[in-house]
Amino acid sequence: MDGYSTREAAKKLGIGFSTLTQYIAEKHIPLPPVTRVGGVRVRLWKDADIEELRKLLPKIKNGRKTRYSKLKKQTPPKKSKPKAKKKSNP
């Protein structure tokens, strides 16, 4: 077999399987042709298909967020106030 399953293609792209199937259902990405493997119809993703998707993914509206865009959106941690010491009773 000279291709990847949809689940393997999603893993190579760094996105979840459900995300990739959602993009397929919404017709945001082109699909590879159907191939028969052992009497079963499957879609085999070739390396060229995966590279094409890798270029296309950032252009999809509300597509995956890279770690860099996540870091930009994070707010800096709040500084904690020093704790007041408790007075001991004599």
N, C-alpha and C positions, 0 to 999 in steps of 0.2 A: 504494500500500500504506500503510495507516494504522496501523502497529504496528511492534513490534520483534521480531526473532528472539530465541531463547533466549540466544544468544551475546551479542547486543547488550544484552539486558536484564541479563545478568550484569555486563557492563561498566558499565552505568549504575548498578548497585547497588554496584559496587566490590568484587565478589567474582569468583572464577574461574568459568569455565564448568563445570568438573568439579564444583565445590562446589554450584552451582545444580542441576545434574543429579542430584547425590547427594541433595539436599533433596527433589527431585521424586520420586526413586525411593523414598525413605523416607517419602513422603507427609507431610512437614512443612509444605509450602506448597500452597495451592490453585493449580490450573492454569487457564489461560485456555481457552476453548473452541477446538475444532479448526476451522480455516477452510481452504477450498480456494483456492489461488492457482495459477493456470495448470495445473490438473489435479493439483496436489500438495497433500496434506494437511499443514498446518503449524499451529503454535500461535503466534498473534500476541499479544504482550504490549502492552497499552495503557498509557498513562501512569498511569491509575488503578490498574492491576494492580501496576505497579512501586512506586507510593507505598504500596500496601497491604503489599507485601513488605518495604519499607523499615521499616515499623513493626513487622512481625512478626519480622524477622531477629534482633534482640537477644534475643528471648524463646525462640528455639530453643536447646535444651540443646546445649552444646558448639558454639555458633554462631560466627560470625566474631568475631575479637577486634579491638577498636578500637585505634587507636594509643595512646590514653590508658591502657587496661588493660595494654598491652605496656610502657609506660613505668613503670607502678607496679611491675611484676614485675622489672624490671631492677635488678641490684645495682649499687651505686656502684663505680667503678673502683678497683682496689687501688693504694695508693701505693707507688711503687717506692723501694727503699732506695738511699741514695747509694752509688755505687761506690767501693771503696777504691782509693787510688792505688798503682800498682806502684812498688816500690823499684828504683831503678836501681843496678846493680853498678858500683863504681868501678874 
